């Protein structure tokens, strides 16, 4: 049984299209079709069936894809187990949101330049969905991502997420807005039910949080604006364009008031994510361990929290 064929089956289960698999793996649709057919012959059962002009996995195909995730992870582990104590060297590709890169990765890279000169770290700034897509495509080795306690990310059995740190979030509103001290999260949301709401332009997690809490407070939020930077979110609030989530501890503009959210709390959770079976690779193990030893991230004064400016 060739691992290449198993990889194609796993990608087909994830992407749902042979053309997408071919694009991801850098081959042709015909090659993917032939390899899946050969795998079905090896297994003695049909793995795909027509679905209109496309195909879908049969129950047997879905089950084999589940096994394939474990098999491919075991192959990766076996490969890296040949030299588990090797000196970290080569190139480690990191994709992640800007705050994690700025506050955690860059200090590590600076230290590694002196302690491990043979290790090179390549950095790409991406929101979680983008970073995870690169990881699935094997275009990066480590993804730094986040979700919220009220909008948890979907678990992927092919990936392993290591929790790094958490941060509380509040609601940014006009400074002159009257809100009773000690108001619960739902009371705060109900107070601004008639306002426009500002969300992230590159990630849907905060919109999910807003919609969830608004529903609990008895209204549907009017989401009208999107921004990739918390500096811009604050500017929009100052211009009376709406209200939006901000991390607790962020230095606010004079015209912005940051209301705490409690009962329920809103908490961002950061993760280091890698493909199963690769955490024993010395460069990845080293950097992941260093990330775990870094102090928790606190929003820097005036820092933006979305996209290019990081959560």
C-alpha positions as CSV (number, residue, x, y, z in Angstrom):
1,X,0.0,0.0,0.0
2,X,1.6,3.3,-1.1
3,X,1.5,6.2,1.3
4,X,1.2,8.5,-1.7
5,X,-2.2,6.9,-2.6
6,X,-3.3,7.2,1.1
7,X,-2.3,10.9,1.1
8,X,-4.5,11.4,-2.0
9,X,-7.4,9.7,-0.4
10,X,-7.1,11.9,2.8
11,X,-6.9,15.0,0.7
12,X,-10.0,13.9,-1.3
13,X,-11.9,13.4,1.9
14,X,-10.9,16.9,3.0
15,X,-11.3,18.8,-0.3
16,X,-14.1,16.8,-2.0
17,X,-12.7,17.2,-5.5
18,X,-10.1,15.3,-7.5
19,X,-9.1,18.6,-9.2
20,X,-8.6,20.2,-5.9
21,X,-6.5,17.3,-4.8
22,X,-4.4,17.5,-7.9
23,X,-3.9,21.3,-7.4
24,X,-2.9,20.8,-3.8
25,X,-0.4,18.0,-4.5
26,X,0.9,19.5,-7.7
27,X,-0.2,16.7,-10.0
28,X,-3.0,16.0,-12.6
29,X,-6.6,15.0,-12.0
30,X,-5.9,12.0,-14.2
31,X,-3.1,10.9,-11.9
32,X,-5.2,11.3,-8.8
33,X,-8.0,9.3,-10.4
34,X,-5.6,6.5,-11.4
35,X,-4.0,6.3,-7.9
36,X,-7.4,6.2,-6.1
37,X,-8.4,3.4,-8.5
38,X,-5.2,1.5,-7.8
39,X,-5.8,2.0,-4.0
40,X,-9.3,0.6,-4.4
41,X,-7.9,-2.4,-6.2
42,X,-5.4,-2.9,-3.4
43,X,-8.1,-2.8,-0.9
44,X,-10.6,-4.9,-2.9
45,X,-13.5,-2.5,-2.4
46,X,-14.9,0.7,-4.0
47,X,-13.6,3.8,-2.4
48,X,-15.5,6.4,-4.4
49,X,-18.8,6.8,-6.1
50,X,-20.4,9.3,-8.5
51,X,-22.1,12.4,-7.1
52,X,-23.4,14.4,-10.1
53,X,-20.4,15.4,-12.1
54,X,-18.1,14.9,-9.1
55,X,-17.3,12.0,-6.8
56,X,-17.7,11.2,-3.1
57,X,-16.2,8.7,-0.8
58,X,-18.1,5.5,-0.1
59,X,-18.5,4.5,3.6
60,X,-15.5,2.2,3.0
61,X,-13.6,5.1,1.5
62,X,-14.3,7.3,4.5
63,X,-13.2,4.6,6.9
64,X,-10.0,4.0,5.0
65,X,-9.3,7.8,5.0
66,X,-9.6,7.8,8.8
67,X,-7.1,4.9,9.0
68,X,-4.9,6.8,6.5
69,X,-4.5,9.8,8.8
70,X,-3.1,7.5,11.5
71,X,-0.9,5.6,9.0
72,X,0.6,8.7,7.5
73,X,1.2,10.1,11.0
74,X,3.0,6.9,12.0
75,X,5.1,7.1,8.9
76,X,6.1,10.6,9.7
77,X,6.9,9.6,13.3
78,X,9.0,6.7,12.1
79,X,11.0,9.0,9.7
80,X,11.8,11.5,12.4
81,X,12.4,8.8,15.0
82,X,15.6,7.9,13.1
83,X,17.3,10.9,14.6
84,X,15.2,12.2,17.5
85,X,18.1,13.8,19.3
86,X,19.5,15.4,16.2
87,X,20.7,19.0,16.3
88,X,17.9,21.3,15.1
89,X,18.9,22.5,11.7
90,X,17.4,23.4,8.4
91,X,14.3,25.6,7.7
92,X,11.2,25.7,9.9
93,X,8.2,27.4,8.2
94,X,5.9,29.3,10.6
95,X,2.5,30.8,9.7
96,X,0.5,32.7,12.2
97,X,-1.4,35.7,13.4
98,X,0.6,38.9,14.0
99,X,0.5,39.2,17.8
100,X,1.8,35.7,18.3
101,X,4.6,36.3,15.8
102,X,5.5,39.7,17.2
103,X,5.3,38.9,20.9
104,X,6.5,35.3,20.9
105,X,8.1,34.1,17.7
106,X,10.4,37.1,17.0
107,X,12.1,37.0,20.4
108,X,12.6,33.3,19.9
109,X,14.1,33.8,16.4
110,X,16.5,36.4,17.8
111,X,17.7,34.0,20.5
112,X,18.0,31.1,18.0
113,X,20.3,33.1,15.8
114,X,22.9,32.8,18.6
115,X,22.1,29.4,20.0
116,X,21.2,27.4,16.9
117,X,22.7,29.2,13.9
118,X,22.0,26.2,11.6
119,X,18.2,26.7,12.1
120,X,16.4,29.2,9.9
121,X,12.8,30.3,10.7
122,X,10.6,31.5,7.8
123,X,7.6,33.6,8.9
124,X,4.3,34.3,7.2
125,X,1.6,36.3,8.7
126,X,-1.8,34.7,8.3
127,X,-5.2,34.5,10.1
128,X,-6.0,31.0,11.5
129,X,-8.0,29.7,8.6
130,X,-5.3,30.7,6.2
131,X,-2.5,29.2,8.4
132,X,-4.4,25.9,8.8
133,X,-4.9,25.7,5.1
134,X,-1.1,26.1,4.5
135,X,-0.5,23.4,7.1
136,X,-3.0,21.0,5.4
137,X,-1.2,21.7,2.1
138,X,2.2,21.1,3.7
139,X,3.1,24.6,2.9
140,X,4.1,25.4,6.5
141,X,5.3,23.4,9.4
142,X,3.8,25.3,12.3
143,X,0.6,27.3,12.5
144,X,-0.1,29.7,15.2
145,X,-3.9,30.1,15.5
146,X,-6.6,31.2,17.9
147,X,-10.3,30.6,18.6
148,X,-12.7,31.8,21.2
149,X,-14.3,29.9,24.1
150,X,-17.7,30.8,22.5
151,X,-16.5,29.9,19.0
152,X,-14.3,26.8,19.3
153,X,-12.3,25.7,16.3
154,X,-13.2,22.4,14.7
155,X,-10.8,19.6,15.7
156,X,-8.9,17.9,12.8
157,X,-7.6,14.4,13.6
158,X,-4.7,15.0,11.2
159,X,-3.4,17.9,13.3
160,X,-2.2,18.4,16.9
161,X,-2.9,21.7,18.7
162,X,-0.9,22.7,21.7
163,X,-2.5,25.4,23.9
164,X,-0.3,28.4,24.4
165,X,-2.1,31.3,26.2
166,X,-5.5,32.9,26.7
167,X,-6.7,36.5,26.8
168,X,-9.9,38.2,27.9
169,X,-11.9,40.4,25.6
170,X,-14.4,43.2,26.1
171,X,-16.7,45.4,24.0
172,X,-15.4,48.7,22.6
173,X,-18.1,51.4,22.6
174,X,-18.3,55.2,22.4
175,X,-16.9,56.7,25.6
176,X,-20.1,58.7,26.2
177,X,-22.3,55.6,26.1
178,X,-24.1,55.1,29.4
179,X,-23.7,51.5,30.8
180,X,-24.3,50.5,34.4
181,X,-21.3,49.3,36.2
182,X,-21.3,45.6,36.9
183,X,-23.5,44.8,33.9
184,X,-23.4,41.2,32.7
185,X,-22.3,40.4,29.1
186,X,-25.8,39.9,28.0
187,X,-26.9,43.2,29.5
188,X,-24.1,45.0,27.8
189,X,-25.0,43.4,24.5
190,X,-28.7,44.3,24.9
191,X,-27.7,47.9,25.6
192,X,-26.1,48.1,22.1
193,X,-28.7,46.0,20.2
194,X,-29.6,49.0,18.0
195,X,-26.0,49.8,17.0
196,X,-24.0,48.6,14.0
197,X,-21.3,46.0,14.8
198,X,-17.8,45.8,13.6
199,X,-16.1,42.4,12.9
200,X,-12.8,41.0,11.6
201,X,-12.4,41.1,7.8
202,X,-10.2,38.0,7.6
203,X,-11.6,35.7,10.3
204,X,-15.2,34.8,11.3
205,X,-14.6,33.7,14.9
206,X,-15.4,37.1,16.5
207,X,-18.5,37.4,14.3
208,X,-19.6,34.0,15.6
209,X,-19.1,35.2,19.2
210,X,-21.1,38.4,18.6
211,X,-23.9,36.6,16.9
212,X,-24.0,34.0,19.7
213,X,-24.1,36.5,22.5
214,X,-26.6,38.7,20.6
215,X,-28.9,35.7,20.2
216,X,-28.7,35.0,23.9
217,X,-29.5,38.7,24.6
218,X,-32.6,38.4,22.3
219,X,-31.6,40.3,19.1
220,X,-29.9,39.8,15.7
221,X,-26.8,42.1,15.4
222,X,-26.6,44.4,12.5
223,X,-23.1,43.7,11.3
224,X,-22.1,46.3,8.8
225,X,-18.3,47.0,9.0
226,X,-15.2,44.8,8.8
227,X,-11.7,45.7,9.8
228,X,-8.3,43.9,9.8
229,X,-6.9,46.0,12.6
230,X,-8.0,47.0,16.1
231,X,-6.6,50.5,15.6
232,X,-9.1,50.8,12.7
233,X,-11.9,49.3,14.9
234,X,-11.2,52.0,17.4
235,X,-11.2,54.6,14.7
236,X,-14.6,53.3,13.5
237,X,-16.0,53.5,17.0
238,X,-14.7,57.0,17.4
239,X,-16.5,57.9,14.1
240,X,-19.7,56.5,15.6
241,X,-19.8,53.7,13.0
242,X,-20.5,50.9,15.5
243,X,-19.2,48.8,18.4
244,X,-16.8,45.8,18.4
245,X,-14.8,43.4,20.4
246,X,-11.4,44.5,21.8
247,X,-8.9,42.7,24.0
248,X,-8.9,43.7,27.7
249,X,-5.7,45.7,28.4
250,X,-5.6,47.4,25.0
251,X,-4.9,51.2,25.4
252,X,-8.0,52.9,24.1
253,X,-8.5,56.2,22.3
254,X,-10.1,59.0,24.3
255,X,-13.4,58.5,22.5
256,X,-13.5,54.7,23.1
257,X,-14.6,52.9,26.3
258,X,-13.7,49.3,26.8
259,X,-16.5,47.4,28.7
260,X,-15.6,44.2,30.5
261,X,-17.6,41.1,29.4
262,X,-18.4,38.7,32.2
263,X,-21.2,36.1,32.6
264,X,-20.4,34.7,30.1
265,X,-16.8,35.7,29.6
266,X,-15.2,36.1,26.2
267,X,-11.8,34.5,26.0
268,X,-9.4,34.2,23.1
269,X,-7.3,31.0,23.1
270,X,-4.0,30.7,21.2
271,X,-2.5,27.5,19.9
272,X,0.6,26.1,18.2
273,X,-0.7,23.6,15.6
274,X,1.4,21.0,13.7
275,X,0.6,17.9,11.6
276,X,0.3,14.6,13.6
277,X,3.6,12.7,13.7
278,X,5.9,15.7,13.1
279,X,6.3,17.1,16.6
280,X,9.4,14.9,17.1
281,X,11.2,16.7,14.3
282,X,14.0,18.6,16.2
283,X,13.3,22.1,14.8
284,X,9.6,21.9,15.4
285,X,10.0,20.3,18.8
286,X,12.5,23.0,19.8
287,X,10.4,26.0,18.8
288,X,7.1,24.6,20.2
289,X,8.9,24.0,23.5
290,X,10.2,27.6,23.5
291,X,6.7,28.9,22.7
292,X,5.3,27.0,25.7
293,X,7.9,28.6,28.0
294,X,7.2,32.2,26.8
295,X,5.1,34.4,29.1
296,X,1.4,34.9,28.2
297,X,0.8,37.6,25.6
298,X,-0.8,40.8,26.8
299,X,-2.0,43.3,24.2
300,X,0.6,46.0,23.8
301,X,-0.4,49.6,24.1
302,X,-2.1,50.9,21.0
303,X,-1.7,47.6,19.2
304,X,-4.2,46.4,16.8
305,X,-5.6,42.9,17.2
306,X,-6.7,41.6,13.9
307,X,-4.8,40.4,10.8
308,X,-1.7,42.3,10.0
309,X,-1.6,43.7,13.5
310,X,-2.5,40.5,15.3
311,X,-5.2,39.6,17.9
